Every structure is written in C-alpha cells, then in structure tokens.
Amino acid sequence: MSSQAVSQRGMSSSDRESDGRSRSLTQVRNIGIIAHIDAGKTTTTERMLFYAGRVHKLGEVHDGNTVMDWMEQEKERGITITSAATTCYWLDHQINIIDTPGHVDFTVEVERSLRVLDGAVGVFCSVGGVQPQSETVWRQAARYHVPRLIFINKMDRMGACYTRVVDEIRARLGANAMPVQLPWGEEERFEGVIDLIEMQALSFEESSLGVTISKHAIPEELRAAAEASRGELVERVAELDETVLETYLEEGDLSAEVLQAGIRRVVLANEMTPVFCGSSLKNRGVQPLLDAVVRYLPSPLDVPPAEGHHPRSGAVLHREADDSGPLSALVFKLANDPYLGRVAYVRVYAGVLKKGQKVYNPRLHKSERVMGLMRVHADSREDIEALYAGEIGAVSGLKTVTTGDTLCMEHDPIELARIRFPEPVMFMAVEPRTRADRDKLEVALQAMMDEDPTCHVRLDAETGQTVISGMGELHLEILRDRMLREFKVAANTGRPMVAYQETITRRGVASHVFDRELGGQKHFAGVTVEVEPGARGSGVESKITVTGREFTAHFRAAVEEGLQDGAVTGVMSQYAVTDIRICVTAVQTDVEFSTEVAFRTAATMAFREAVQSAAPVLLEPIMALEIVTPSEYMGDVLGDVSSRRGKVTDMIAKGDEQAVHGRVPLAALFGYSTAIRSLTRGRASYTMEPVQFDIVPEPLTRELLNR
C-alpha cells in the first residue's frame, strides 16, 4: 500500500459518526506500548497518563504503586503480567492505550492486544538495545501490519548509546528506523532532546516533574550532527512520498508542517518508523512522544477495513469504521470481576454497541444481552451507555463468549478472524487439599482458562491428577499464586515439568471396526484413517473424504470428535499429537446398529493404530536463549550451553560485554538462573523464549518413556 493511497482514506468522516461521540473518528488513537521486559513500558505509560491529566500522581514500578500494574503479583515482582487498558486525552484527541507485558511467559497478552490496535509504540532500552522479546513483539506487530513509533528510553543510564540502538533496530528487526530526534547528551550528561523537525532543543524542568518544557537553540557542538540528521530524514521521506519530493525539488527545503504530513503518510503505509528518545523515569521526552502518537499513528479511518467471513456462506466480508454500519466487534480478552462476574474486553470495528442491546455470537449461533458497558482504566471502570466504531471498552453480562469471539447482528452476521495462541511448553499437577477445595479448584481453573488462552487444564487418565499447562515457570507460579490469593483455593502442586508433544515421521494407515454390545444394545462402526507428517508448527489438520447417505452428519461429527480425542491423548506417553495431517478415507456402517458412540470410538482407535504404524517420536520445546556476560566468562558460559544440548547461533559485542545467542532445549534449562549466577559470580543476565519444537534424541526418549 502506497503512502499516497493511505492519505486518501477517510477524507470525510462526518457521515460515519453518531452524535453521541465525545471525539470524532479522526481524533481517536488505539495504541499499544510494547517492549522487552525492563525497557520501561509501564513507566512510560504512567508518564503519558500524568501529562495528559489522567492521573495526578506519578507511580513508580519499583515502589509498586503504578496505575497500570495493579495486580498484587505485578506489584511484588515489578513486572507487567496482564495487559491493562486505559483512556486519556491529548491535543483534543482520545488515546486508548494498552500497556502490555514484556516477559515471554505472557506474550499472549501482546498478541491479543496487537490484534485489535491500530498503532504501537516500541520501547527500547538505550543500554540493552534489541533484546529477545523486543524481536518477538516486533514480529507480532508486523504480522498485524501495525504502524509503529520507536522510543529509545533510559538515555540517562550508564552505557546509553542512541546510535548503536538505532543501528541494531535496523539490522536485527529489518525496520526502516529514522530518527526524528537526537539526544541532547547521553548517560549522566543527558539534558533533553533535539527536535529535527522544528530544529530546536527541548529541556524538561525537574521541579515540575517535566511538565514545563523549555525551547532552546541547538547547542553549537551538536548543530552539525543535527543538520546532517535532518537532511537524511528529509531525503528518506522524499524517497517514499511524492508530495514531499515535489516540494523538496521546488523549494530545496521543507517546512515543519510539510515534513510532518509526509512522515504521517509513510508511517501509515508502514514504510518508515520514526525514532524518539528520552528518559521516562527522569520525566524527559514523553510529551513529544505523545505529540507523535497524535501526529503520526493512525485513526480507525486510516487502517484497512476489518476483514471477516460470513458464518454460513463463507464469503469474505469487510467492515469499515462507521457508526451507521452493522455491528462488528471482537472479544480480545476476558476477565473475572468479583462483583460483575465475567467481563469481556471488546474492540468495536463498525456500528454502535449499546447497553441493553442483544448481540449475536456466530460461533455459538446464539444471542445474548449486553448488561453493562464500561470504559476501562486499569482495574477501575466507568459506566457508559455506548461504545462507538473504533473504540475499545468492556462488556458485562455475556456468559458464553470466549476470547476471539465476534459480536455482531444476527440479520447481518460476520465472523472476524480469531486470534492464534502459542502452545504451552510446561505443566504441573495440582490437587485440592480438602474435599471442600475441590469445587473451588474447578471454578478457579475454569476462570483462569477463560482469561488466559495459554492456560490449559486436563485430567491425566493414568494418575487421575489435574494438570495445568502454561508458557513457563513464572507463568505457572503466577497461576498457582492466583489460585491461593484470588480464588482462596488450598491446593498442592507438583514441580513444573516440560510439556512434550508427539508427532509422526512417515505415512501410516489403519482400520478399526468397533462391534460390541453395551448396555444391552449393539454398537457397530468401522473407520479407516490415513496419517502423514505435517510441517513443523502446523498443528493438526483433519479431513473426511467419505460421503454417502448412511454416513449422516451426526456420524461425521462423532468421527471428528474421535479424531480429536486421539490427538489429545497421544500414543507414546499421553502427550498431545501435533504436526500431522489426518484423512478418513473409508467407513463401514450398519443401518440398524451404527451409533455415534461406535463411530467416535472406532475413529479414536483407528487414529491411534495409524499413528503407531507411522514411527511416532517425541517433540520437545526449544528455547531461544540470550546471555549477556562479561567477556572473561565467555568460555565457561559457552561450555555450559554445550553441556545442555544447546547450539550457539551468534555472539555480539556490547561494550565490555558479550551477548551470546543460542538454541537450548527447555528440559535442560531448569535451574539455569542459579547456574549462570554461579558461573559468572552474578554478573551475567539471560532471557529466553520458546521458538520451536524439535525431535527428542532417541536415548532421551527411551529414558522419558521408562520413567
């Protein structure tokens, strides 16, 4: 999409808007704050709310009193666990902000937030630069084609280097990152920022917590660098935008207004990412970032229409941001409120969602009534009467919705694309301490599964234990903590273990005939199943090629359920089967004795036998590991990685330190924090995230299956 095409979208919005709006569609911004852990997302968001007048006291992450980190677990650990939404107003624009987690265990919160946002601010540490989770969230934003701004934070820290981080962003993220600001000093000499558009220096008064901004002439020692950087900025924008190019060729220079308009067009087209800098903790540089959110990031009218399909015909449908259009809203998050019950967070793409209105859920083919509507500010909510196109809010009273459901009108339905979530990589067993806790545990687990799509719960058929799966040790620790504090469940839990998976390495075929008498009734069905390996990460693909009048829709549904049962339980050691293509090629029926129970059982058994004939293997989660260590410990660190079945992919010098990147099986990383501290005398740090599943070596497979 060209920048010229973007600039033409939504030129007139008055005919799309209801009278009840507080802000025009062109004045709405839906943005997310995304980053690696400890880059300063929550601190930056707190400053945005403070300068916008949404809060009147600055909270600090290290003091546990920020507005956006409201959970007890977040306050104790000083990290963001759940995405928190809020609304503020700046330059007469309504900015809906979602502050997302930076820890890899909670990357699902970033995924579902970016699914419904129009723009994002990527926060990078001026010392750490591009870190593993920085790359993850950047890829997530790119997948949803979300225009972004970059804020290089912590410019006052020892080791801060603006140009190095910009170069890293270009090299490692492939982003067309273009500074529109330069830092006025670095480390302890950081005083403010140099605006390359207005060509002036900005300082932020400490006594007013940065509220008072002073404008200065650019210091003489920085003028040459500023002029060179502005020249490069103008050239880059002119290369991408015809209007800017024409003005530049005619006049030889650009006014601030023309340059800003050009930057906006290329940002909306995802062709350039402007770079800003500052120190959120020291209250420097956040107001210009807010200005940039309003100036450069898209309104709901600037993004392509939402795409979905008709739930019955499958036809592709589009919904533009329009209050008068048919209701189209996506549920992207669920939360459990002690007073309101289940609360659904929604993004309205078209139409108006009103209190008391009946909405249709195409997944369930049923309607429910909206009991309450709220605008959200972290853990507090403000009752409202309506949510308009382009807005984000919360709905109470919907009892059957799940994350990813669409809310629409029954007479004009649409099903928007659902959100894809990663598979859990760790699990732990849990059991109630008393009989009284059993029911409470069931309620707690169901509530946590509703809220968190990466929290899976199953019953182990062999041991009878309830097993919770999650994205890592911290994730499971938080789930265990919530059971005790939030749901008041006394439960015993086992130690976290790796969530292996099963797959096949060749084609397999099997037939199974179920012919038994159960409860005085004969049941008969025969099913033939073919299986073959799928691409790594493809999941389970199944199809039924059988047709015929005797093979009814009920029998077909029973076969599908049987295949699902087989895939969930596996054949080697109760691990789920994945990366497999399944095809039911033949069935046997009996007009008198065929039943759904028979078809479901026959399908499960045929699937299991086909998998057993297809050389099944175990898959284990592989982690991308980054270790930042002083150079003198490199030998010990590399040796330790090799001893854990790991492979080093590259090493990057970062000042006096080395960043080691590698791929290591998760099973070999239990207790790694203690090991790396011991190896480097506490001077190294590390981060890791799941990247893929790989086949477990045969000796280790035998060991696992013999336990």
Secondary structure, 3 states (H helix, E strand, C coil): CCHHHHHHCCCCCHHHCCCCCCCCHHHEEEEEEEECCCCCHHHHHHHHHHHCCCCCCCCCHHHCCCCCCCCHHHHHHCCCCCCEEEEEEECCEEEEEEECCCCHHHHHHHHHHHHHCCEEEEEEECCCECCHHHHHHHHHHHHCCCCEEEEEECCCCCCCCHHHHHHHHHHHHCCCEEECEEEECCHHHCCEEEECCCCEEEEECCCCCCCCEEEECCCHHHHHHHHHHHHHHHHHHHHHCHHHHHHHHHHCCCCHHHHHHHHHHHHHCCCCEEEEECECCCCECHHHHHHHHHHHCCCHHHCCCEEEECCCCCCEEEECCCCCCCCEEEEEEEEEECCCEEEEEEEEEECCEECCCEEEECCCCEEEECCEEEEEECCEEEEECEECCCCEEEEECCCCCCCCCEEEECCECCEECCCCCCCCCEEEEEEECCHHHHHHHHHHHHHHHHHCCCCEEEECCCCCCEEEEECCHHHHHHHHHHHHHCCCCCEEECCCEECCEEEECCCEEEEEEEEEEECCEEEEEEEEEEEEECCCCCCEEEEECCCCCCCCHHHHHHHHHHHHHHHHHCCCCCCCECCEEEEEEEEECCCCCECHHHHHHHHHHHHHHHHHCCCEEEEEEEEEEEEEEEHHHHHHHHHHHHHCCCEEEEEEEECCEEEEEEEEEHHHCCCHHHHHHHHHCCCCEEEEEEEEEEECCHHHHHHHHCC
